[in-house]
Amino acid sequence: GTAHHGGAATNVRRPSEERSVGEVMIGFLGDPTISVGDGDLQDLVVAVSQTAGTKARRVAELLVYLAAHDGTSTRGEWLTDISPDKALSDGYVRNLILLTRRSLEAITGDPDLLAYDKATQRFSLAERVTTDWKQFQSATSVGEPVRLRAALRLIRGVPFGVDPDPWTSARGLSYVVGDAITDASLALGEFALDDGDPQLAAWAARQGQLANRYDQGLWRILIRAAGDHSARQQMWNELHALLGVDGDPVNEIEPATL
């Protein structure tokens, strides 16, 4: 296939020091992906559709939901978040669990990556299933520039993808993830500017903007990292155009940005 040639999501590598051989990683710091060991990232919906067929989107959603909730959730919590208006039948849920297990087995060779305890009605992903979000949190916990850089390399696009399911914002999860990315970008941007590395500062800010393009702290890093008047003017015009889409740019620009 084309996995080794294109710039598609299939060909993205994680920092090698973060990987372990038997690990299955579900990624949602961009369009949802899955990877096994040292393998390339695969688009999650495409990967599960080989087994799940027309239910691929629902299977991918269950996996991302569990991954985003530390690998576990009760059936009640999950249903309330993903289907607040419509009850899903027992048969439907049973079928979905089966399809999800089979899909994971087809991709990884392991039939035991998803457990469902009927007594407690709790879903759990196996220990060897991790996420790019966990890796991001681990890398940013120290606050060192080299670790912040490794963390920000994990950001591939808008968290949960450009067309996220409603539950990602229902209880504020996408905002928690977005804020953490913004904080890491601002921290690395400041480090880089202090260190006389405007190129790294600009990269850090652009990675942050994948999660939150309206944060003016990130725009201020870009303006400060700009090498000359015309580059600054370009940033200013870009910010103006962005704010102009939703309303009045003049009133929305923060004093610090001015």
N, C-alpha and C positions, 0 to 999 in steps of 0.2 A: 503494500500500500504506500500511501503518500506520507506516512507518519514521519519519515526521515528527511523529507524535503521541504515541506511548506512552513510558513510561519504560523500555522493554525494552532489551536489549543492542544493539538495532539503532540506538539514537538517542544513543549516547555519543560525545562529541567528545574528541579528544586536544588538548592544549595546542597552539595554532596555530604557535607558534614552533618546535615540534619536527617539523613536517611538511615533506615535499617532494613536489612534484607527481607524479612518476612512481613514487613509493614504493608497494610492496605491504607492508602490515604484518600479520604474524600475531601475535595477542595471546594470551597465556596467563596474564596476571595477573588471573585470573577465569576464567569459562567461555571456552573457546577461540573467538576471533573472527578475522575477516579484514577489512581495509579497503584501498581503493585510492585513492591521492592524498588528496584532501580529503573523500572519501566517508565516510558513517557506518560504524560497525562492524557487520558482519553476523555472526550466529552461524555458526561455521565448519562445523559438521556440516550445518546447514540449507543453507548456501551450496553446499557440494560435492555434496549429495544430488541436486541437479537433474541432475548428470551421472553421479555415482558410484552412485546408487540404493542398493541394499542394502549396498554396500561403503563407504558414506559414512563410517561410524565409523572404518574402517581407514585410509581416505584422510586423514581429519582427523588421526588418530593419527600417521601417517607425517610429515605436515607439522609438527605440533607437536613431534614427536621431533627432526626436523632443525633446526627453529627454535631449540629449546632447547639444541642441540649446535652452536651457531655456524654453522648452515646446512650442515653436512656430517657424513657418517658412512659407515663401510664397511657393506656388507651384513651382514657377520658380527657387528659390534657391535650393529647395529639388531636383527637376529634374536635374538641372545642376550638382549637386554633385553626385547623385546616378546613373544617367544614361546619362553621358555626350555625349555618342556616338549614343544613340538610343532614338528617341522620343517615349514617351508612349502615347497611345490614351486617349481621354477623357473618353471613356467607361472603359478602364483599370483602370484609376485613380479613377473614381467613384466607381467601384467595390472594389478596394483596401480600400477605405475609409469605405465603408459599412462593409467589412469583418473585418476591424480593430475595428470598433465600436462594432460589434457583438462579436468579440473575447474578447474585454475588458468587455463587459456586461456578457458574460459567466463566466469569471474569477472572476469578482467583484460584479456582480449584478446591476451595474450602467450603464444605456444606454447612459449617457451624458458625457463621459470622453474625447471624441474627437469631436471638433467642426471644421467645414470647412465653411468659409464665401465665398460664390461664388463671391460676388462683389469685394472683395479685394484679392481673391484667397489665403487666409491665413488659415493654419492649426493651431489649438491651443489645447493643452492638458488642462484639467480642473485643478483648483487650488490644488485639493487634490492629484494630481499626483506629486510625488517628485522623487528624484534620490539619489543613494548612493554618487554620485559625489557632489551634493549640500551639503549633510551631511558632506562629507569629507572637502569641502571648509569651511563650518561653523566651524568645529572642529579645523581646522588648522589656522583659522584667529587669534586665540589668541596666539598660540605658547607655551602654557603650556604643560609640559611633559604628564600630564594625558589626555589632550585633543588630543595631537599628537598620543598617544597610541590608543585612541578610533578611531581616523581617520584611522590609519594604520591597525586596525582590519577589516576595511571595504574592504581592498584589498584582493581579492580572487584568483587573477591570472593576466594574461596579460590583461590590459584594453581593452574592446571590444571583448575579447576572443582570443583564439589561432588562429582562422581563421577570422580575422576582414574584414569587407567590405572595398573596396578601398577608399571610401569617408572619412573614419576616419583619413587617413593620407593626403588626397588631399589638405586640407587647414590647415594642421598642428594640427588638434584637438588632435590626439593621442599623439603628442609630448608635447602639453600643459599639458595634464593630466599626462603623464609620468614624466615630469619635476617637477610638483607639488608634486607627490608622492616621487620622489627622494629627493627633498628639505626637506620634512617632515621627511623622514627616516634619512637623514644626521643630522637634528636638534635633533631628539630624540636620535640617536646614540651618538652624542657628549654629550648631557645631561647625558646619562646613563654611559658613560665612566668617565665623571667628578665625577659622583655620586658613582663610584666603583661598577657598576652593568654590568659586561661584557655580561651576559646572555641576558639582555634586549637590549643592544647595538647590539649584533649579530642578535637578532630577528628583530629589526628595520631595519638593513641592508638587511636581507633576504626578508623582506616585500617589501623594495624598489627594490630589484632585480627582483621581479615578474613583475615590470613595466620596469625596465631598468638594464639588467644584465651586461651591459658594463661600467657603471659608476664607475670609479676607486675610487672616494670618498667613495662609499659604500664598495668596496674591502678593502680600507684602514681601515675603521671601523672594518671590520671582522678580519683583520690582527692584529689590536691593541687589539681586544677583545679576541683573541686566548690566551689560558691559558699557553701554553708552546711551546717549539721549534717545536715539531712534529705537533701540531695543526697549527702553523704558516706556516710550510712547506706544510701542506695539502692545506691551502688557496692559497698559492703561486702556487702550482701545478695546482689547479683548475683554477686560473686566467690564467696561462700559456696555459693550454689546451683550454680554451675559446678563447683567442686571437689567438691561433694557427690555429683554424678552418678557420678564414678569412684571415690570412696573417702571418706577421712576428711578433711574440710576443715581441722580443727583442726591436724593434723600437717603438712599440706601448705602452710600459709601461712608465707611466709618472714618472718624477724625484721624485715627492713626494711619489709615491708608492715604488720606489726603496729605 
